[in-house]
């Protein structure tokens, strides 16, 4: 759900949100470096794999400067918080039981502790800014809530401006001529005969 979201999750950012988005992008770059350190240290693969998913989700959330994805930002906040807690536990265990000093392990743990907390903080600030100033971007029929930016919006129950399979001009002409009946009949109970399995 973090990579494929609904079309309603796309929000037009304010100027403050754009500056917070750039800052979050810099934090994601630093987290990418920490992810590389975690793989080099050969002790913290789980932090590296979860960081990869966090970086991918964060990149998808802020990759368009004119439109941010608010649902993916919430996933960034949750994953960063989870990674901060696990990194804190790993750091305590490393300091208590270390046999030899590994520089890449220390860089992974101390850097992760600082920058996962920064991702939580600035991701939450950006999420609140977008939530409080919600404004839908201009509609683009090819843009969906998907990871690659298109096609999945209609599959996930997104809004449709016209019935599928008809050109827009034909639909508008039929609607103006009255050939499409309005759907304002309200609730009607079932009029047929009921059946049971007994």
Phi and psi restraints in degrees (value plus and minus 20) as a CYANA .aco file:
   2 UNK   PHI     -98.7   -58.7
   2 UNK   PSI     -48.6    -8.6
   3 UNK   PHI    -111.8   -71.8
   3 UNK   PSI     -53.1   -13.1
   4 UNK   PHI    -133.2   -93.2
   4 UNK   PSI      91.8   131.8
   5 UNK   PHI    -140.9  -100.9
   5 UNK   PSI     154.7   194.7
   6 UNK   PHI     -96.4   -56.4
   6 UNK   PSI     137.6   177.6
   7 UNK   PHI     -85.0   -45.0
   7 UNK   PSI     -42.6    -2.6
   8 UNK   PHI     -92.5   -52.5
   8 UNK   PSI     -29.2    10.8
   9 UNK   PHI     -99.2   -59.2
   9 UNK   PSI     -31.7     8.3
  10 UNK   PHI    -100.7   -60.7
  10 UNK   PSI     107.0   147.0
  11 UNK   PHI    -148.3  -108.3
  11 UNK   PSI     119.3   159.3
  12 UNK   PHI     -99.4   -59.4
  12 UNK   PSI     100.6   140.6
  13 UNK   PHI    -100.4   -60.4
  13 UNK   PSI     130.4   170.4
  14 UNK   PHI    -101.1   -61.1
  14 UNK   PSI     157.6   197.6
  15 UNK   PHI     -85.4   -45.4
  15 UNK   PSI     -59.3   -19.3
  16 UNK   PHI     -85.0   -45.0
  16 UNK   PSI     -59.2   -19.2
  17 UNK   PHI     -84.9   -44.9
  17 UNK   PSI     -55.7   -15.7
  18 UNK   PHI     -86.1   -46.1
  18 UNK   PSI     -60.1   -20.1
  19 UNK   PHI     -89.4   -49.4
  19 UNK   PSI     -57.7   -17.7
  20 UNK   PHI     -86.5   -46.5
  20 UNK   PSI     -54.7   -14.7
  21 UNK   PHI     -85.1   -45.1
  21 UNK   PSI     -59.8   -19.8
  22 UNK   PHI     -84.4   -44.4
  22 UNK   PSI     -61.3   -21.3
  23 UNK   PHI     -83.8   -43.8
  23 UNK   PSI     -62.0   -22.0
  24 UNK   PHI     -84.4   -44.4
  24 UNK   PSI     -54.0   -14.0
  25 UNK   PHI     -83.9   -43.9
  25 UNK   PSI     -60.7   -20.7
  26 UNK   PHI     -84.9   -44.9
  26 UNK   PSI     -58.6   -18.6
  27 UNK   PHI     -84.4   -44.4
  27 UNK   PSI     -58.4   -18.4
  28 UNK   PHI     -85.1   -45.1
  28 UNK   PSI     -54.7   -14.7
  29 UNK   PHI     -85.0   -45.0
  29 UNK   PSI     -63.4   -23.4
  30 UNK   PHI     -84.7   -44.7
  30 UNK   PSI     -58.1   -18.1
  31 UNK   PHI     -86.0   -46.0
  31 UNK   PSI     -50.0   -10.0
  32 UNK   PHI     -84.5   -44.5
  32 UNK   PSI     -60.4   -20.4
  33 UNK   PHI     -85.7   -45.7
  33 UNK   PSI     -60.9   -20.9
  34 UNK   PHI     -84.5   -44.5
  34 UNK   PSI     -55.9   -15.9
  35 UNK   PHI     -82.3   -42.3
  35 UNK   PSI     -61.2   -21.2
  36 UNK   PHI     -82.7   -42.7
  36 UNK   PSI     -62.6   -22.6
  37 UNK   PHI     -80.5   -40.5
  37 UNK   PSI     -57.0   -17.0
  38 UNK   PHI     -86.7   -46.7
  38 UNK   PSI     -54.5   -14.5
  39 UNK   PHI     -94.8   -54.8
  39 UNK   PSI     -54.6   -14.6
  40 UNK   PHI     -88.4   -48.4
  40 UNK   PSI     -56.5   -16.5
  41 UNK   PHI     -87.6   -47.6
  41 UNK   PSI     -39.2     0.8
  42 UNK   PHI      36.4    76.4
  42 UNK   PSI       3.8    43.8
  43 UNK   PHI    -142.6  -102.6
  43 UNK   PSI     -39.9     0.1
  44 UNK   PHI    -147.7  -107.7
  44 UNK   PSI      39.1    79.1
  45 UNK   PHI     -86.4   -46.4
  45 UNK   PSI     -54.4   -14.4
  46 UNK   PHI     -85.2   -45.2
  46 UNK   PSI     -59.6   -19.6
  47 UNK   PHI     -83.6   -43.6
  47 UNK   PSI     -59.9   -19.9
  48 UNK   PHI     -85.5   -45.5
  48 UNK   PSI     -62.5   -22.5
  49 UNK   PHI     -88.6   -48.6
  49 UNK   PSI     -64.0   -24.0
  50 UNK   PHI     -86.0   -46.0
  50 UNK   PSI     -54.6   -14.6
  51 UNK   PHI     -84.7   -44.7
  51 UNK   PSI     -57.5   -17.5
  52 UNK   PHI     -81.5   -41.5
  52 UNK   PSI     -63.8   -23.8
  53 UNK   PHI     -86.1   -46.1
  53 UNK   PSI     -58.8   -18.8
  54 UNK   PHI     -82.7   -42.7
  54 UNK   PSI     -64.5   -24.5
  55 UNK   PHI     -86.2   -46.2
  55 UNK   PSI     -61.0   -21.0
  56 UNK   PHI     -83.7   -43.7
  56 UNK   PSI     -64.2   -24.2
  57 UNK   PHI     -86.0   -46.0
  57 UNK   PSI     -62.1   -22.1
  58 UNK   PHI     -84.5   -44.5
  58 UNK   PSI     -59.2   -19.2
  59 UNK   PHI     -84.5   -44.5
  59 UNK   PSI     -61.3   -21.3
  60 UNK   PHI     -85.1   -45.1
  60 UNK   PSI     -51.1   -11.1
  61 UNK   PHI     -92.1   -52.1
  61 UNK   PSI     -54.5   -14.5
  62 UNK   PHI    -140.3  -100.3
  62 UNK   PSI      -3.1    36.9
  63 UNK   PHI     -91.1   -51.1
  63 UNK   PSI     -46.5    -6.5
  64 UNK   PHI    -118.8   -78.8
  64 UNK   PSI     101.2   141.2
  65 UNK   PHI     -89.0   -49.0
  65 UNK   PSI     -42.0    -2.0
  66 UNK   PHI    -117.7   -77.7
  66 UNK   PSI     -18.6    21.4
  67 UNK   PHI    -179.1  -139.1
  67 UNK   PSI      98.3   138.3
  68 UNK   PHI    -125.8   -85.8
  68 UNK   PSI     137.3   177.3
  69 UNK   PHI    -126.1   -86.1
  69 UNK   PSI      93.2   133.2
  70 UNK   PHI     -94.4   -54.4
  70 UNK   PSI     -52.7   -12.7
  71 UNK   PHI     -89.4   -49.4
  71 UNK   PSI     -58.7   -18.7
  72 UNK   PHI     -89.6   -49.6
  72 UNK   PSI     -51.9   -11.9
  73 UNK   PHI     -84.8   -44.8
  73 UNK   PSI     -57.5   -17.5
  74 UNK   PHI     -84.4   -44.4
  74 UNK   PSI     -57.9   -17.9
  75 UNK   PHI     -84.2   -44.2
  75 UNK   PSI     -57.9   -17.9
  76 UNK   PHI     -81.4   -41.4
  76 UNK   PSI     -62.5   -22.5
  77 UNK   PHI     -83.7   -43.7
  77 UNK   PSI     -65.1   -25.1
  78 UNK   PHI     -85.3   -45.3
  78 UNK   PSI     -65.8   -25.8
  79 UNK   PHI     -87.3   -47.3
  79 UNK   PSI     -57.1   -17.1
  80 UNK   PHI     -85.0   -45.0
  80 UNK   PSI     -60.6   -20.6
  81 UNK   PHI     -83.3   -43.3
  81 UNK   PSI     -62.8   -22.8
  82 UNK   PHI     -81.8   -41.8
  82 UNK   PSI     -65.6   -25.6
  83 UNK   PHI     -87.1   -47.1
  83 UNK   PSI     -52.0   -12.0
  84 UNK   PHI     -84.3   -44.3
  84 UNK   PSI     -63.8   -23.8
  85 UNK   PHI     -85.4   -45.4
  85 UNK   PSI     -66.2   -26.2
  86 UNK   PHI     -86.6   -46.6
  86 UNK   PSI     -54.8   -14.8
  87 UNK   PHI     -87.9   -47.9
  87 UNK   PSI     -58.2   -18.2
  88 UNK   PHI     -82.0   -42.0
  88 UNK   PSI     -63.7   -23.7
  89 UNK   PHI     -84.7   -44.7
  89 UNK   PSI     -64.0   -24.0
  90 UNK   PHI     -83.0   -43.0
  90 UNK   PSI     -57.2   -17.2
  91 UNK   PHI     -86.6   -46.6
  91 UNK   PSI     -62.1   -22.1
  92 UNK   PHI     -82.8   -42.8
  92 UNK   PSI     -65.5   -25.5
  93 UNK   PHI     -84.1   -44.1
  93 UNK   PSI     -57.1   -17.1
  94 UNK   PHI     -87.3   -47.3
  94 UNK   PSI     -62.8   -22.8
  95 UNK   PHI     -89.4   -49.4
  95 UNK   PSI     -50.2   -10.2
  96 UNK   PHI     -98.9   -58.9
  96 UNK   PSI     -58.4   -18.4
  97 UNK   PHI    -137.5   -97.5
  97 UNK   PSI      -2.3    37.7
  98 UNK   PHI     -92.5   -52.5
  98 UNK   PSI     121.2   161.2
  99 UNK   PHI    -118.9   -78.9
  99 UNK   PSI     -62.6   -22.6
 100 UNK   PHI    -155.1  -115.1
 100 UNK   PSI     133.0   173.0
 101 UNK   PHI    -103.1   -63.1
 101 UNK   PSI      99.1   139.1
 102 UNK   PHI    -132.5   -92.5
 102 UNK   PSI      95.9   135.9
 103 UNK   PHI     -83.9   -43.9
 103 UNK   PSI     -61.0   -21.0
 104 UNK   PHI     -89.2   -49.2
 104 UNK   PSI     -53.3   -13.3
 105 UNK   PHI     -85.8   -45.8
 105 UNK   PSI     -62.8   -22.8
 106 UNK   PHI     -85.2   -45.2
 106 UNK   PSI     -60.4   -20.4
 107 UNK   PHI     -84.1   -44.1
 107 UNK   PSI     -59.5   -19.5
 108 UNK   PHI     -83.5   -43.5
 108 UNK   PSI     -67.3   -27.3
 109 UNK   PHI     -94.9   -54.9
 109 UNK   PSI     -68.4   -28.4
 110 UNK   PHI     -89.3   -49.3
 110 UNK   PSI     -63.4   -23.4
 111 UNK   PHI     -84.0   -44.0
 111 UNK   PSI     -61.3   -21.3
 112 UNK   PHI     -83.4   -43.4
 112 UNK   PSI     -60.2   -20.2
 113 UNK   PHI     -81.0   -41.0
 113 UNK   PSI     -61.2   -21.2
 114 UNK   PHI     -94.9   -54.9
 114 UNK   PSI     -68.4   -28.4
 115 UNK   PHI    -105.2   -65.2
 115 UNK   PSI     -41.5    -1.5
 116 UNK   PHI     -88.4   -48.4
 116 UNK   PSI     -58.3   -18.3
 117 UNK   PHI     -85.3   -45.3
 117 UNK   PSI     -59.0   -19.0
 118 UNK   PHI     -85.5   -45.5
 118 UNK   PSI     -58.1   -18.1
 119 UNK   PHI     -85.9   -45.9
 119 UNK   PSI     -58.5   -18.5
 120 UNK   PHI     -83.0   -43.0
 120 UNK   PSI     -68.6   -28.6
 121 UNK   PHI     -83.8   -43.8
 121 UNK   PSI     -72.6   -32.6
 122 UNK   PHI     -96.3   -56.3
 122 UNK   PSI     -49.2    -9.2
 123 UNK   PHI     -85.4   -45.4
 123 UNK   PSI     -59.4   -19.4
 124 UNK   PHI     -88.9   -48.9
 124 UNK   PSI     -59.0   -19.0
 125 UNK   PHI     -81.6   -41.6
 125 UNK   PSI     -63.0   -23.0
 126 UNK   PHI     -86.9   -46.9
 126 UNK   PSI     -60.5   -20.5
 127 UNK   PHI     -81.6   -41.6
 127 UNK   PSI     -64.7   -24.7
 128 UNK   PHI     -85.5   -45.5
 128 UNK   PSI     -58.8   -18.8
 129 UNK   PHI     -82.7   -42.7
 129 UNK   PSI     -63.1   -23.1
 130 UNK   PHI     -91.3   -51.3
 130 UNK   PSI     -57.1   -17.1
 131 UNK   PHI     -88.0   -48.0
 131 UNK   PSI     -62.1   -22.1
 132 UNK   PHI     -95.9   -55.9
 132 UNK   PSI     -43.0    -3.0
 133 UNK   PHI    -138.5   -98.5
 133 UNK   PSI      27.1    67.1
 134 UNK   PHI     -85.4   -45.4
 134 UNK   PSI     104.5   144.5
 135 UNK   PHI    -165.5  -125.5
 135 UNK   PSI     101.3   141.3
 136 UNK   PHI     -88.7   -48.7
 136 UNK   PSI     121.2   161.2
 137 UNK   PHI     -93.8   -53.8
 137 UNK   PSI     144.7   184.7
 138 UNK   PHI     -78.7   -38.7
 138 UNK   PSI     121.8   161.8
 139 UNK   PHI     -89.1   -49.1
 139 UNK   PSI     113.8   153.8
 140 UNK   PHI    -147.9  -107.9
 140 UNK   PSI      97.0   137.0
 141 UNK   PHI     -82.5   -42.5
 141 UNK   PSI     -44.0    -4.0
 142 UNK   PHI    -106.4   -66.4
 142 UNK   PSI     -33.5     6.5
 143 UNK   PHI    -109.2   -69.2
 143 UNK   PSI     108.7   148.7
 144 UNK   PHI    -142.4  -102.4
 144 UNK   PSI    -185.3  -145.3
 145 UNK   PHI    -113.9   -73.9
 145 UNK   PSI      -7.2    32.8
 146 UNK   PHI     -97.4   -57.4
 146 UNK   PSI     151.2   191.2
 147 UNK   PHI     -86.1   -46.1
 147 UNK   PSI     -54.5   -14.5
 148 UNK   PHI    -120.6   -80.6
 148 UNK   PSI     -13.6    26.4
 149 UNK   PHI      69.9   109.9
 149 UNK   PSI     -14.3    25.7
 150 UNK   PHI    -179.2  -139.2
 150 UNK   PSI     132.1   172.1
 151 UNK   PHI      67.4   107.4
 151 UNK   PSI     -49.1    -9.1
 152 UNK   PHI    -107.5   -67.5
 152 UNK   PSI     -33.3     6.7
 153 UNK   PHI     -81.9   -41.9
 153 UNK   PSI     -64.5   -24.5
 154 UNK   PHI     -90.1   -50.1
 154 UNK   PSI     -51.1   -11.1
 155 UNK   PHI     -92.8   -52.8
 155 UNK   PSI     -47.5    -7.5
 156 UNK   PHI    -113.7   -73.7
 156 UNK   PSI      -3.3    36.7
 157 UNK   PHI      65.9   105.9
 157 UNK   PSI       8.3    48.3
 158 UNK   PHI     -94.1   -54.1
 158 UNK   PSI     152.4   192.4
 159 UNK   PHI     -90.2   -50.2
 159 UNK   PSI     125.6   165.6
 160 UNK   PHI    -142.5  -102.5
 160 UNK   PSI     112.5   152.5
 161 UNK   PHI    -107.0   -67.0
 161 UNK   PSI     -37.1     2.9
 162 UNK   PHI    -172.8  -132.8
 162 UNK   PSI     140.6   180.6
 163 UNK   PHI     -82.1   -42.1
 163 UNK   PSI     128.7   168.7
 164 UNK   PHI     -92.5   -52.5
 164 UNK   PSI     124.0   164.0
 165 UNK   PHI      74.0   114.0
 165 UNK   PSI     -26.1    13.9
 166 UNK   PHI    -135.5   -95.5
 166 UNK   PSI     120.9   160.9
 167 UNK   PHI     -88.2   -48.2
 167 UNK   PSI     133.3   173.3
 168 UNK   PHI     -82.8   -42.8
 168 UNK   PSI     -58.2   -18.2
 169 UNK   PHI     -85.2   -45.2
 169 UNK   PSI     -61.2   -21.2
 170 UNK   PHI     -84.8   -44.8
 170 UNK   PSI     -59.8   -19.8
 171 UNK   PHI     -84.9   -44.9
 171 UNK   PSI     -62.9   -22.9
 172 UNK   PHI     -87.5   -47.5
 172 UNK   PSI     -59.0   -19.0
 173 UNK   PHI     -84.5   -44.5
 173 UNK   PSI     -65.8   -25.8
 174 UNK   PHI     -84.5   -44.5
 174 UNK   PSI     -54.7   -14.7
 175 UNK   PHI     -90.5   -50.5
 175 UNK   PSI     -57.7   -17.7
 176 UNK   PHI     -91.4   -51.4
 176 UNK   PSI     -54.1   -14.1
 177 UNK   PHI     -99.5   -59.5
 177 UNK   PSI     -30.5     9.5
 178 UNK   PHI      67.7   107.7
 178 UNK   PSI      -6.5    33.5
 179 UNK   PHI     -96.1   -56.1
 179 UNK   PSI     -36.9     3.1
 180 UNK   PHI    -123.4   -83.4
 180 UNK   PSI      93.0   133.0
 181 UNK   PHI     -90.2   -50.2
 181 UNK   PSI     123.0   163.0
 182 UNK   PHI     -89.3   -49.3
 182 UNK   PSI     127.6   167.6
 183 UNK   PHI    -120.2   -80.2
 183 UNK   PSI      51.2    91.2
 184 UNK   PHI    -146.9  -106.9
 184 UNK   PSI      12.0    52.0
 185 UNK   PHI     -98.6   -58.6
 185 UNK   PSI     -38.8     1.2
 186 UNK   PHI      59.8    99.8
 186 UNK   PSI    -183.7  -143.7
 187 UNK   PHI    -100.6   -60.6
 187 UNK   PSI     113.9   153.9
 188 UNK   PHI    -148.7  -108.7
 188 UNK   PSI     108.5   148.5
 189 UNK   PHI     -92.2   -52.2
 189 UNK   PSI     138.8   178.8
 190 UNK   PHI     -84.3   -44.3
 190 UNK   PSI     108.6   148.6
 191 UNK   PHI    -118.3   -78.3
 191 UNK   PSI     -28.1    11.9
 192 UNK   PHI    -105.9   -65.9
 192 UNK   PSI    -194.5  -154.5
 193 UNK   PHI    -108.9   -68.9
 193 UNK   PSI     115.3   155.3
 194 UNK   PHI    -102.6   -62.6
 194 UNK   PSI     131.6   171.6
 195 UNK   PHI    -149.8  -109.8
 195 UNK   PSI     132.7   172.7
 196 UNK   PHI    -154.4  -114.4
 196 UNK   PSI     147.4   187.4
 197 UNK   PHI    -106.4   -66.4
 197 UNK   PSI     -29.4    10.6
